[in-house]
């Protein structure tokens, strides 16, 4: 995780760590040909394929829906799909494989507007059964908001408010802020973004949240 989203510091990702993780993952696939290992490698490759588009030239964060998809590494995506297909052929599908399948849906969409959010919601429901956690519930709520609009997502997120696991999790508050913003509830959005900013340690994420707050002031 540290490679794909650094816990703190100046950079959003750390390519030297992601590259080494993928190398070790491929080696592990040879030594331990297990479906979840295949799923893990697929997941890492999908994430790495998008890394060039995740920040702009200034190092600022670019949301998935705003990324230039021509920058995504299609060769790497192809390899990821191959590993995912092997993982999905197993009798049981594990958490890494499900997460890779979610990433595959994003990779398959020609544009953000064409993303199959219905299928992504289905995958998140499977993930909730495989590894139930507040963060998985949060991600499912965001996916439902993308499919059905911000209000249903906000209703689900409201049920998570007060969960101690999420109290200091900046992405929980950032997701609330984004959905409030999309729903036109700007005061609530600003409060949520300020709360997210108080917990964020990574500089690109802090700059993104500060920019969101400035936009709300206009």
JOCOR-V87816 format. One record per helix or strand of 3 or more residues. SS is the DSSP state (@ for helix, = for strand). FROM is the first residue (numbers start at 1). TO is the last residue. If there is no record, write none. Layout:
SS | FROM | TO
SS | FROM | TO
This chain:
@ | 15 | 31
@ | 35 | 49
@ | 51 | 53
@ | 64 | 66
@ | 69 | 71
@ | 74 | 88
@ | 95 | 108
@ | 112 | 114
@ | 117 | 130
@ | 134 | 148
@ | 150 | 160
@ | 170 | 182
@ | 186 | 199
@ | 203 | 217
